[in-house]
């Protein structure tokens, strides 16, 4: 694990990159910020988490780090030990954790539940969707208090790296580390819509998968939303697709969700 800091003193703000080793956008954004050495008004900790997986270009070495929290210093897997070490570093910090997906090109935020702290940060980020992961948060860094995960875009793209950088700037603006550092388009946007994850959408073992709908675009009852070996899956009830992709996860397409409101409600 690599830990860097901007500014002096005990950091109460942290940015975490590289929880997954096949998501280079976060480490790229952190390196860009370190190169710029901005004069911060509050110290900021910058962490690159799963260095071994990043070196190998794989999601994880032994197990998914974002299912391994709180971890264990004597754990049998590399990720168990990293999870424990990372939580020690983040104690007391309002935290932004950078991810990317195979499902959606636009940035969006995930929180355990919207509360005062996460609402304040999410309203300042360049996102238009926030997802409450709720019952699916177990083992994830997101269960750490005052933690916001962001999906920066499609894995391995320059656009995801650019989005990651903008999200970090928006976060440092929102937390007072770099006031007014949020880029112009982060202000004056429309409402930020809040969704809640409801159910994983399982996929049977097969070789060919398709997702036929767009994430965050409501699916009607009776609509075909995915296909397995060309066989269409039809929605029993209306839902909002979240993190749905053909090959992003081993055993699920993604999640069903529902719209719960807008930030500020
Ligand atoms: Zn990730």
Boltz pocket constraint, residues with backbone or C-beta under 6 A from the ligand:
constraints:
  - pocket:
      binder: B
      contacts: [[A, 19], [A, 20], [A, 23], [A, 98], [A, 99], [A, 100]]
      max_distance: 6.0
